[in-house]
Every structure is written in C-alpha cells, then in structure tokens.
C-alpha cells in the first residue's frame, strides 16, 4: 500500500471513498427495490392461466395479486415504525427475508390457499421502499437527497414492468408458474447480500412500543373492504353478506381512528396522514397507486384476450405482455434518474402533477382506442413517462415537510395509502369485469374493460389535480 499524498491512500481521498460507498449503497437499495416491485407484478401475466390450473375464477385468482398488496399495506407502517425504533437496516433485512420465504412457498405451492399465503409474505416486503428512503435521509448529504430518493422511488415502476417481461420469457417455455417464484427467491437473496455489505445502520433510535392493536384494526378494515368490493357482484350488492362486510369495514375504521388518537405511540400518527401538507401528498399517492397497480392487472388480461373468440383483445401470450411493456420500462428508468433535476427546478408537487397527467392519458387512450398493438404501445409510452416521473417525485413529496426523526414513518404512511389504493383498484376492476360478462361464459365484455380503463384514468387525473392544488398552496413543494 502506498500513500500518494496527505489524506490519500492508493490515489483515493476519504471523500472519494465516501462517495463510492454512497454509490454502492444506492445501488443496493435500488436492487432491493427492483426485486420488491418485481414480485408485485410477476404473477399478473400468469393470472389467466392460473384460473384454469387452480380451478377458480377471476375474483378468486385476483387475490394472488391483492393478497400481496393487502399485507404490504398493513406491514409498511408497522415496519417503518420499527425502523424508527430499532434501525432501518434490520427491518430491511426482515422484509427481504420474508420476500424470499414467500417466494419459496409459492415455488412449492399446488393450491390457491398456499399461493395466497406465500404472496402475503412476499407483499410484506413493500415496506422496503419507505425504509430505503429513510436510510437515504440518514446517510446521504442534503444536495443528493432529491435525486437519490427519486431514483429509489422510480424503481417501483421499473421493477414492475421488468417483472412482466421476465414472467413472459419464462412462461414462453413452461406452463408451470413455479420457476418465476424461484427466480424472485434467488434475486431476493442477492439483493439481501448487497444490502448487508453496503448499507449502514445510521439514524437516531426513538424507542417506544409497537402498535399491534392498530395494525390488527387496519388489517380488519382492509380485508372487509376488499372482500366486499371483490365479491359484491357475485353475492349481490344488496345481499346481507356484502352489506355486513361494508358495515364491518366502517366499524373497524371508526375504532381504528379512535385507537390511534388515544394511544401514546400509534401505528399511524394521524397528523402525518391528514395534516396540512400530508393529506394532499397521501391522497395523490392513493390515487396514483390506484391507477398504476390497477393498470398492471387490467392491461395484462386485455392483451391475452383472444380476439378471434370474443371479438376484442390482442390475442397475445404471456410473453407479449412483457414485450409491450418494454417502452414503459425504458421510460421509467430514464425518468427515475432524471426527475430529481425537474423536481429541484419546479418542485415535487408540480412534477408529480405532470407525471400523473401522463398516466391518466395512458388509461384514457386505452378507454377510447384499444383495437391494435399500436394503441398498446402508445399507452405504454404514456404510462412509462407518467409513472416514471410521478413515482420519483412522490418519494420526495412524502417526506420533505417532516422532521428527520419521522421520515421513516411518514414515507411508510405514504406507501401504505399507495398500496391500499392498488389493493382497492384490483378489487374494483375485478368487480367490474366479473359483473359484466359475455352471455354464456365467464369472459368480461369489451365495455367492462372500457369502464375499467376509464376508472383508472379518472384516478390518475385526480392525482394530477390534487398534486397541482398542493403545489399552488405550498409553492410547488
């Protein structure tokens, strides 16, 4: 070893090594984020095939997607709270460990209930994104925060689209869904190793007790609400079972709010959920999550619908779903690395509004024109632009107005409402498709898809309007 100058070792200064380590940390967090978002979508192109393999229907198989979102919605604020209490890096390792465990269970599963259990364990890893943002705030210098948060947040959309492509490539060679889950397990192990060797467990510990009562009440609320929405068309919206579930969801919500106001250290501090700046950021997150996760499932099913048999659709394969998504993945990657500069100039709120508007145009295009592959490519270009910009800006908007000590839980709450929006989107679109089917079969009508695309477009445009209003009130921030 040679010293080339004062403070230098092998030609590298301490500053150089610090910068290199920050780069490795960011790479590790992005890799983990990609795996997490990938596991959320790898199952989507397989749903039509698994309906037959598991002897279920659209509503039943949709729970393979919804279960992961539901568990993520409950686990995200809980693990974020644990991150503030015990350190964010250990909670990241827990989340990745559960992702690997759930992946192995799905890789060995042979029935719908076992798949749902595995998917629920995988979904807990959704807490990684807010934990990663917390690590960035604890570790990175202020001048690099916006761009680093934007890059990690942007991996959600990138990994989701890459997941569709990877699944398509695998499904083109085998009818079994198991190899897809072995792949996510392997990638999860690699990402976990990267996190272990690169990320530091910085940040102040705040102590306290976990709010398991709040977590249980939140889980009850979401399960009752989603079950009522997804099963309403089959049971009847006016049936006793459906109404009882809606009533139970309302009761859980009331008790949950009361409990969170009374407990000393709540799971969700309501000020961070509905405070002056938090409310609009969380509402925009909910609506954008509703549009994004709903679009993944809907577009995949539509592409695989056989036009020669039902009169609409693109007669595609599982691989076709991924290939159509390539423009979206490329644009999400580009904008996740460049949106930080846009946000620094005009503010994250206005940036989010622009991204959400593009996402709305994507679903609006498919609602109006969906008869060819060209329509799908145009929609994916708009979608990649919208979600790439929107999600990168959303990560910054969620935490910039809170104290460093609350960054983990604030980001966790924002992720919770985004994931809850995605869960509800799956139930809503599944409900629409189930309620309007071609006579004599179980295939949804074309008008059901049009209504679903339009519903998702309204959600994205709603996010754009909320973000614009937020920006006007708070000077773009």
Number of C-alpha atoms within 10 A of each C-alpha: 5 8 11 12 11 7 11 15 14 10 11 14 15 11 11 12 13 12 13 12 15 20 15 17 24 23 19 24 30 25 21 30 28 28 29 31 24 26 29 28 24 26 21 26 29 23 25 18 16 21 17 11 15 16 11 13 15 19 21 16 24 23 26 23 26 26 24 27 30 26 25 27 31 28 24 32 29 24 31 31 31 25 26 23 18 19 24 30 21 16 22 27 18 17 26 30 20 20 28 25 18 27 28 20 23 27 21 16 17 13 12 20 13 15 23 23 18 27 30 25 26 32 31 28 34 32 32 29 30 33 32 29 26 30 27 25 24 21 17 18 10 10 8 12 19 24 22 26 31 29 29 28 28 30 30 26 32 27 27 26 30 24 29 31 26 20 26 22 18 18 21 13 9 10 13 14 22 19 17 23 24 18 20 24 27 15 19 26 17 16 23 22 15 18 23 17 11 17 22 18 16 15 19 13 14 15 13 14 13 16 20 12 15 22 21 13 21 22 19 18 23 21 18 19 22 25 18 25 22 26 21 23 20 13 13 14 14 11 12 10 15 23 15 14 20 18 16 18 24 15 14 21 17 13 16 22 17 12 17 18 15 10 13 12 14 22 27 24 19 15 13 22 20 14 13 11 20 23 19 24 27 29 21 32 33 25 28 36 29 29 31 28 26 26 24 21 21 21 24 24 21 20 24 20 21 15 15 10 9 14 11 17 22 20 15 18 19 26 20 20 27 24 19 25 27 20 21 29 28 17 22 31 21 18 25 29 20 17 26 25 15 16 24 15 12 14 20 33 32 26 29 36 29 23 32 36 24 26 36 30 20 28 30 21 19 22 19 12 14 21 13 12 14 12 15 22 18 18 28 24 22 24 30 29 28 30 35 36 36 36 32 34 33 30 28 27 29 27 26 18 14 17 10 15 16 17 24 33 29 30 30 31 31 30 28 31 26 26 30 26 27 28 29 26 30 28 26 22 26 27 22 21 25 22 18 17 16 13 9 6 7 14 15 21 19 19 14 20 23 18 15 25 26 19 21 30 30 22 27 34 26 22 33 28 20 24 31 21 17 24 21 13 12 12 13 21 21
